[in-house]
Amino acid sequence: MHQNTKNHIHNVKAHSDFLNGKSINIVLDDCKTLLISQREKQRQHNRSIMQRLIDVTLCLAKSGKPFRGHHENMSSVSKGLFLDFIDVLKKYDNVLANHLEKGALNAKYLSNRIQNDLLICINNVMKRTIQSKIKNRTVSNMTDETSDVGHHEQMSVIIRYFDEEKCQPIKHFIGLQRLLSVTSEAIFNSLSIQISNLNIEWKSVIAVCFDGASAMSGKFKGVQAKVKELNPNISYVHCYGHCLNLVLVDCLSIKNRVIFDFFGCVQLIFSFIEGSPSRHAVLERIVQETNIKLKTLKSLSTTRWTCRSEAVSAIEKNYNSLLQCLIEISKTTTQSDVRLKANGIIYQMKSYNFIFALYVMKPLLAQIQIVRAKLQTRDLNLLSAVKIVQALKNTLISLRSDEDEYCRLCDKVLDVCNAYQIPIPNVKHRRVSKAGFTRRESDA
């Protein structure tokens, strides 16, 4: 019969759906609503994935770690810290694991371009945040340049302003700018670009802080002069930490041969002992046998005088162990140059000038290290810096003019020389120490 045919049944069903169904407008609206909800769900999912990637990027960027690896395929043992972080997180994060396993291959957001885009976006957000904080404020600028491990000259820029809510000065590191030239014109142009990127005008800058290099501090052609051409009211502040370093370099230069040779010997000791794992192992063994805690030897630095204080302190604390180490190396080595160097260092360390310089410089560098650390604190202001430097000057003058302190120093030097049978130079006259013993004063 016709009513039992497939065509009849299909048509009846279609007629019934038409009579009971929704209008085309309602169906289209429902489809649109469903599509919007699906898109919003996907957008929220993408945001959650991106938030995880941003957190990984921030973690690596703040610690200064490299993102990329040499081989970043799935079978690589070391794919780079970014991908290694992701591999660890997906073990404990189902959302990230499902995205990487089931998501589209062209939307995993793990490529090197995405990593660079994340860094650029984070940088832009930070700059906008800083711009909002320093808007309509007066600021000061601190700038310094140095070379990186790739031998590229880099200029760091820092903005400082006063926050009324926190009632304290706030510093923001703006970034590094590579310099292709270190002339005052090139530095000024690069600095102006960094300043303008934050929508800061030179008339809003009240002070600049540079080092003492002529390209930076020159009164006529330096960056200081070019800045003051745009704003004559800007104050130039020579970095107090750099001033302290320049004073030390100048007063301990080649004119003072005893101290000059002393620091050369300190650097030679570090290079000789730490330049060979076997020689360092000898020192460690001797320290363990004598039950003395080894203080790590430090290399000298022309810019970080903390290293000099730590290096001198390490030599003083490990003096006996270092002598035993050098003597053993000299006796057991099969290399003639190593034996010659070891004997030369022993000769220098067992000289009166070395001992004298060692015990003279240790208290001086200790005071300088305290001041240097204070000058680099975040909450330091100009008035406090002036007071700290003046206090250091007073302390050094006191150490120089205090006769009792000088007597104690001489007694200590003579005691060490006698203990290690170090010859004492000819004397001008004799004096009586507080203990009642007749001691000899050297020409040094």
C-alpha positions as CSV (number, residue, x, y, z in Angstrom):
1,M,0.0,0.0,0.0
2,H,1.1,3.6,-0.6
3,Q,1.0,4.6,3.0
4,N,3.5,2.0,3.9
5,T,6.1,3.0,1.3
6,K,9.3,4.8,2.3
7,N,8.5,7.9,0.4
8,H,5.2,8.3,2.1
9,I,6.6,7.8,5.6
10,H,9.5,10.3,4.9
11,N,7.1,12.9,3.6
12,V,4.7,12.5,6.5
13,K,7.6,12.9,8.9
14,A,8.9,16.0,7.1
15,H,5.4,17.5,7.1
16,S,5.1,16.9,10.9
17,D,8.6,18.4,11.6
18,F,7.6,21.5,9.5
19,L,4.4,22.0,11.4
20,N,6.0,21.5,14.8
21,G,9.5,23.0,14.1
22,K,10.9,26.5,14.8
23,S,11.0,29.3,12.3
24,I,14.1,29.9,10.3
25,N,15.0,33.0,12.2
26,I,14.9,31.1,15.5
27,V,17.0,28.3,14.1
28,L,19.6,30.8,12.8
29,D,19.7,32.6,16.1
30,D,20.2,29.3,18.0
31,C,23.0,28.3,15.6
32,K,24.6,31.7,16.1
33,T,24.4,31.4,19.9
34,L,25.8,27.9,19.8
35,L,28.6,29.1,17.6
36,I,29.4,32.1,19.8
37,S,29.5,29.8,22.9
38,Q,31.8,27.4,21.2
39,R,34.1,30.2,20.2
40,E,34.1,31.6,23.7
41,K,34.9,28.2,25.2
42,Q,37.7,27.8,22.7
43,R,39.0,31.3,23.5
44,Q,39.0,30.6,27.2
45,H,40.8,27.3,26.6
46,N,43.4,29.1,24.5
47,R,43.8,31.7,27.2
48,S,44.5,29.0,29.8
49,I,47.1,27.5,27.6
50,M,48.7,30.8,26.9
51,Q,48.8,31.7,30.6
52,R,50.9,28.6,31.3
53,L,53.2,29.5,28.4
54,I,53.5,33.0,29.7
55,D,54.4,31.8,33.2
56,V,57.2,29.6,31.8
57,T,58.4,32.5,29.7
58,L,58.5,34.8,32.8
59,C,60.3,32.2,34.9
60,L,63.1,31.8,32.3
61,A,63.3,35.5,31.5
62,K,63.6,36.6,35.1
63,S,66.4,34.1,35.8
64,G,68.2,35.0,32.5
65,K,68.1,31.4,31.2
66,P,68.3,30.5,27.5
67,F,65.1,29.3,25.9
68,R,66.3,27.5,22.8
69,G,68.2,24.2,22.4
70,H,70.5,23.0,19.6
71,H,68.1,20.3,18.5
72,E,64.4,20.7,19.3
73,N,62.8,17.7,17.8
74,M,60.8,15.3,19.9
75,S,63.6,12.7,20.1
76,S,66.2,15.2,21.3
77,V,67.6,14.7,24.8
78,S,67.9,18.5,25.4
79,K,65.3,20.5,23.5
80,G,66.0,23.7,25.4
81,L,64.7,24.9,28.7
82,F,61.4,26.2,27.3
83,L,60.3,22.9,25.8
84,D,61.8,21.0,28.7
85,F,59.6,23.0,31.1
86,I,56.6,22.2,29.0
87,D,57.4,18.5,29.0
88,V,57.5,18.5,32.8
89,L,54.3,20.5,33.2
90,K,52.2,18.4,30.9
91,K,52.9,15.4,33.2
92,Y,50.9,17.1,35.9
93,D,48.5,19.3,33.9
94,N,45.8,17.6,32.0
95,V,44.7,20.8,30.2
96,L,48.2,21.3,28.8
97,A,48.6,17.6,28.0
98,N,45.3,17.4,26.1
99,H,46.2,20.5,24.2
100,L,49.6,19.1,23.1
101,E,48.3,15.6,22.3
102,K,44.9,16.5,20.6
103,G,45.3,20.1,19.6
104,A,45.9,21.3,16.0
105,L,49.5,20.9,14.9
106,N,49.6,24.5,13.7
107,A,48.3,25.9,17.1
108,K,50.5,24.4,19.8
109,Y,52.2,27.8,20.5
110,L,55.6,26.3,21.1
111,S,57.7,27.5,18.2
112,N,60.6,29.9,18.5
113,R,58.5,32.6,16.9
114,I,55.8,32.2,19.5
115,Q,58.5,32.4,22.2
116,N,59.8,35.7,20.8
117,D,56.3,37.0,20.5
118,L,55.6,36.2,24.1
119,L,58.8,38.1,25.2
120,I,57.8,41.1,23.0
121,C,54.3,41.2,24.4
122,I,55.5,40.9,28.0
123,N,58.0,43.8,27.3
124,N,55.2,45.9,25.8
125,V,52.9,45.3,28.8
126,M,55.7,46.2,31.2
127,K,56.5,49.4,29.3
128,R,52.8,50.4,29.3
129,T,52.7,49.8,33.0
130,I,55.8,51.9,33.6
131,Q,54.4,54.7,31.4
132,S,51.2,54.8,33.4
133,K,53.2,55.1,36.7
134,I,55.6,57.9,35.5
135,K,53.0,59.9,33.7
136,N,53.2,63.6,34.6
137,R,56.0,62.8,37.1
138,T,59.6,64.1,37.3
139,V,62.1,61.3,36.9
140,S,65.8,60.8,37.1
141,N,67.9,58.6,34.7
142,M,70.8,56.2,35.4
143,T,72.8,54.9,32.5
144,D,75.8,52.8,32.2
145,E,77.5,50.8,29.4
146,T,79.5,47.6,29.3
147,S,80.3,44.8,27.0
148,D,78.6,41.4,27.2
149,V,80.0,37.9,26.6
150,G,79.5,38.4,22.9
151,H,81.8,41.5,23.0
152,H,78.8,43.7,22.1
153,E,78.6,47.1,23.8
154,Q,75.4,47.3,25.8
155,M,73.8,50.3,27.5
156,S,71.5,49.8,30.4
157,V,68.9,52.4,31.2
158,I,67.1,52.8,34.5
159,I,64.3,55.3,35.4
160,R,63.9,56.4,39.0
161,Y,60.9,58.4,40.5
162,F,59.3,59.1,43.8
163,D,56.1,57.2,44.7
164,E,53.9,59.3,47.0
165,E,51.8,56.3,48.0
166,K,54.8,54.2,49.1
167,C,56.6,57.3,50.2
168,Q,59.9,56.0,48.7
169,P,61.9,56.2,45.5
170,I,61.1,53.5,42.9
171,K,63.5,52.3,40.2
172,H,62.6,50.6,37.0
173,F,65.0,48.8,34.7
174,I,64.0,49.9,31.2
175,G,66.2,47.6,29.1
176,L,69.5,47.2,27.3
177,Q,70.4,49.0,24.1
178,R,73.2,47.8,21.9
179,L,75.7,50.5,21.0
180,L,77.5,50.3,17.7
181,S,79.6,53.3,18.7
182,V,80.6,54.7,22.1
183,T,80.9,58.3,21.1
184,S,78.9,60.8,23.1
185,E,76.6,61.5,20.1
186,A,75.8,57.8,19.6
187,I,75.2,57.2,23.3
188,F,73.0,60.3,23.6
189,N,70.9,59.3,20.5
190,S,70.4,55.8,21.9
191,L,69.4,57.2,25.3
192,S,67.0,59.6,23.8
193,I,65.3,56.7,21.9
194,Q,64.8,54.8,25.2
195,I,63.5,57.9,26.9
196,S,61.0,58.7,24.1
197,N,59.7,55.1,24.1
198,L,58.4,55.8,27.6
199,N,56.8,59.1,26.5
200,I,59.2,61.0,28.7
201,E,60.5,64.4,27.7
202,W,63.8,65.7,28.7
203,K,62.2,68.7,30.5
204,S,60.6,66.1,32.9
205,V,64.1,64.7,33.8
206,I,65.6,66.4,36.9
207,A,68.9,64.4,37.2
208,V,71.1,62.0,35.3
209,C,73.7,59.5,36.8
210,F,76.6,58.4,34.7
211,D,80.1,57.1,35.3
212,G,83.2,59.3,34.9
213,A,84.1,58.4,31.3
214,S,84.7,61.5,29.2
215,A,82.1,60.5,26.7
216,M,79.5,60.5,29.5
217,S,80.6,63.2,31.9
218,G,82.3,65.7,29.5
219,K,81.2,69.2,30.3
220,F,81.4,70.4,26.7
221,K,80.9,67.4,24.4
222,G,79.8,64.6,26.7
223,V,76.3,63.2,27.1
224,Q,76.0,65.4,30.2
225,A,76.5,68.5,28.0
226,K,74.0,67.3,25.4
227,V,71.4,66.6,28.0
228,K,71.8,70.0,29.5
229,E,71.3,71.6,26.2
230,L,67.8,70.4,26.2
231,N,67.2,71.0,29.9
232,P,69.7,73.2,31.7
233,N,68.2,72.4,35.1
234,I,69.2,68.7,34.9
235,S,71.7,67.8,37.6
236,Y,74.6,65.4,36.8
237,V,75.5,62.9,39.5
238,H,78.7,60.9,39.1
239,C,78.0,57.4,40.4
240,Y,79.4,57.2,43.9
241,G,80.3,53.5,43.5
242,H,82.3,54.3,40.4
243,C,84.0,57.3,42.2
244,L,85.0,55.0,45.0
245,N,86.5,52.5,42.5
246,L,88.4,55.2,40.7
247,V,89.9,56.5,43.9
248,L,91.0,53.0,44.9
249,V,92.5,52.3,41.4
250,D,94.4,55.6,41.5
251,C,95.7,55.3,45.0
252,L,96.8,51.7,44.5
253,S,98.2,52.1,41.1
254,I,101.7,51.6,39.9
255,K,103.0,54.4,42.1
256,N,102.7,52.2,45.2
257,R,104.9,49.4,44.2
258,V,104.3,47.3,47.3
259,I,100.6,47.2,47.0
260,F,100.8,46.9,43.2
261,D,103.0,43.8,43.4
262,F,100.9,42.4,46.2
263,F,97.7,42.4,44.1
264,G,99.7,40.9,41.2
265,C,100.8,38.0,43.4
266,V,97.2,37.5,44.7
267,Q,96.0,37.2,41.1
268,L,98.8,34.8,40.3
269,I,98.0,32.6,43.3
270,F,94.4,32.3,42.1
271,S,95.4,31.6,38.5
272,F,98.0,29.0,39.5
273,I,95.8,27.1,42.0
274,E,92.4,27.3,40.3
275,G,93.9,26.9,36.8
276,S,94.4,23.2,37.4
277,P,92.0,20.7,39.0
278,S,94.9,18.6,40.3
279,R,96.5,21.6,42.0
280,H,93.1,22.6,43.5
281,A,92.7,19.0,44.7
282,V,96.1,19.3,46.6
283,L,94.9,22.4,48.3
284,E,91.6,20.8,49.3
285,R,93.4,17.7,50.7
286,I,95.8,19.8,52.8
287,V,92.9,21.9,54.2
288,Q,91.0,18.7,55.2
289,E,94.1,17.3,56.9
290,T,94.6,20.5,58.9
291,N,90.9,20.7,59.8
292,I,90.6,24.2,58.5
293,K,87.6,25.3,56.5
294,L,88.7,26.3,53.0
295,K,87.7,29.8,51.9
296,T,87.4,29.9,48.2
297,L,90.0,31.8,46.3
298,K,88.8,34.8,44.3
299,S,90.0,36.4,41.1
300,L,90.6,40.2,41.0
301,S,88.3,42.6,39.1
302,T,88.9,46.1,38.0
303,T,85.3,47.1,38.5
304,R,84.1,44.9,41.4
305,W,86.3,45.7,44.5
306,T,84.3,43.3,46.5
307,C,86.4,40.6,44.7
308,R,89.6,42.2,46.0
309,S,88.4,42.1,49.6
310,E,87.3,38.5,49.3
311,A,90.5,37.6,47.5
312,V,92.7,39.1,50.2
313,S,90.6,37.6,53.0
314,A,90.9,34.1,51.4
315,I,94.7,34.5,51.1
316,E,94.9,35.5,54.8
317,K,92.7,32.7,56.0
318,N,94.4,30.0,53.9
319,Y,97.9,31.3,54.1
320,N,99.5,28.3,55.8
321,S,97.6,25.8,53.7
322,L,98.5,27.7,50.5
323,L,102.2,27.6,51.5
324,Q,102.1,23.8,52.1
325,C,100.2,23.3,48.9
326,L,102.7,25.2,46.9
327,I,105.7,23.4,48.5
328,E,104.1,20.0,47.8
329,I,103.4,21.0,44.2
330,S,107.0,22.2,43.8
331,K,108.4,18.9,45.0
332,T,106.1,16.5,43.2
333,T,105.4,18.2,39.8
334,T,107.1,16.8,36.7
335,Q,106.7,20.1,34.8
336,S,109.6,22.5,35.0
337,D,107.4,25.6,34.4
338,V,105.0,24.6,37.2
339,R,107.8,24.1,39.6
340,L,109.3,27.5,38.7
341,K,105.9,29.2,39.1
342,A,105.3,27.5,42.5
343,N,108.8,28.5,43.8
344,G,108.2,32.1,42.6
345,I,104.9,32.4,44.4
346,I,106.4,30.9,47.6
347,Y,109.2,33.4,47.4
348,Q,106.7,36.3,47.1
349,M,104.4,35.0,49.8
350,K,107.3,34.6,52.2
351,S,108.5,38.2,51.8
352,Y,108.0,41.0,54.3
353,N,106.3,43.2,51.8
354,F,103.7,40.6,51.0
355,I,102.8,40.1,54.7
356,F,102.8,43.8,55.3
357,A,100.5,44.5,52.4
358,L,98.3,41.6,53.4
359,Y,97.5,42.9,56.9
360,V,97.4,46.5,55.8
361,M,94.9,45.9,53.0
362,K,92.6,43.5,54.8
363,P,91.0,46.0,57.2
364,L,91.0,48.7,54.5
365,L,89.2,46.6,52.0
366,A,86.7,45.3,54.6
367,Q,85.6,48.9,55.3
368,I,85.5,49.7,51.6
369,Q,83.3,46.6,51.0
370,I,80.8,47.7,53.6
371,V,80.5,51.1,51.9
372,R,80.3,49.6,48.5
373,A,77.4,47.4,49.6
374,K,75.6,50.4,51.1
375,L,76.1,52.4,47.9
376,Q,74.3,49.7,45.9
377,T,71.2,49.4,48.1
378,R,67.9,50.1,46.5
379,D,66.6,52.6,49.1
380,L,69.8,54.8,49.1
381,N,69.4,58.5,48.6
382,L,72.0,61.2,47.8
383,L,72.2,62.5,51.3
384,S,72.8,59.1,52.8
385,A,75.4,58.4,50.2
386,V,77.3,61.5,51.0
387,K,77.2,60.7,54.7
388,I,78.4,57.1,54.1
389,V,81.3,58.3,51.9
390,Q,82.3,60.9,54.5
391,A,82.2,58.3,57.2
392,L,84.5,56.1,55.2
393,K,87.0,59.0,54.7
394,N,86.9,59.6,58.5
395,T,87.6,55.9,59.2
396,L,90.5,55.7,56.8
397,I,92.0,58.9,58.3
398,S,91.6,57.4,61.7
399,L,93.3,54.2,60.7
400,R,96.1,56.2,59.2
401,S,96.7,58.5,62.2
402,D,96.0,56.1,65.0
403,E,99.4,55.2,66.4
404,D,98.1,52.4,68.6
405,E,96.4,50.8,65.6
406,Y,99.7,51.1,63.6
407,C,101.6,49.4,66.5
408,R,99.2,46.5,66.6
409,L,99.5,46.1,62.9
410,C,103.3,46.1,63.0
411,D,103.3,43.6,65.9
412,K,101.0,41.3,63.9
413,V,103.2,41.6,60.8
414,L,106.4,40.9,62.8
415,D,104.7,37.9,64.6
416,V,103.8,36.3,61.3
417,C,107.2,37.0,59.8
418,N,108.9,35.3,62.9
419,A,106.5,32.4,62.7
420,Y,107.3,31.6,59.1
421,Q,111.0,32.7,59.4
422,I,110.5,35.5,56.9
423,P,113.5,37.9,56.8
424,I,112.7,41.4,58.1
425,P,114.3,44.3,56.2
426,N,116.9,46.7,57.8
427,V,115.4,49.0,60.4
428,K,115.8,52.7,60.9
429,H,115.3,52.6,64.7
430,R,113.9,50.4,67.4
431,R,110.9,50.9,69.5
432,V,109.3,49.2,72.5
433,S,105.9,47.6,72.1
434,K,103.2,47.6,74.7
435,A,104.1,44.1,75.8
436,G,107.6,45.4,76.7
437,F,109.5,43.6,74.0
438,T,111.9,45.4,71.7
439,R,110.6,45.2,68.1
440,R,112.1,46.3,64.9
441,E,110.4,48.8,62.6
442,S,111.2,48.3,58.9
443,D,111.6,50.9,56.2
444,A,108.2,49.9,54.9
